[in-house]
Amino acid sequence: MVSTLHWLIVIVIIGASLFSVFYSFKARRSTDTRQKGIYASRMNMCMGIMLIFIALFVMLAYNGSTIKVIIGALFIVLGLFNLFAGLRNNSIYRSMKG
């Protein structure tokens, strides 16, 4: 059960990082400002999901030492910030006339 959960978390981390790289390339190559912003916000959302799941993996995979819990909590905070910033920016760029 625990091994299956760890593999599931690893798959989500890999998928989110691949989507993050994909949207990063799309944002950098886009010439339209609105489309560039949408891709950048999607990249932020993927990075936020990736950071949250990395923190979950660190917290679940190893015995809970104080340093690992602090690092995991820091990653969760950074991940939530990226996720909410991406959601906010996505709604802003989607509402723009284009």
Sequence and secondary structure as in RCSB ss.txt:
>XXXX:A:sequence
MVSTLHWLIVIVIIGASLFSVFYSFKARRSTDTRQKGIYASRMNMCMGIMLIFIALFVMLAYNGSTIKVIIGALF
IVLGLFNLFAGLRNNSIYRSMKG
>XXXX:A:secstr
 HHHHHHHHHHHHHHHHHHHHHHHHHHHH  SHHHHHHHHHHHHHHHHHHHHHHHHHHHHHS   HHHHHHHHHH
HHHHHHHHHHHHHHHHHHHHS  
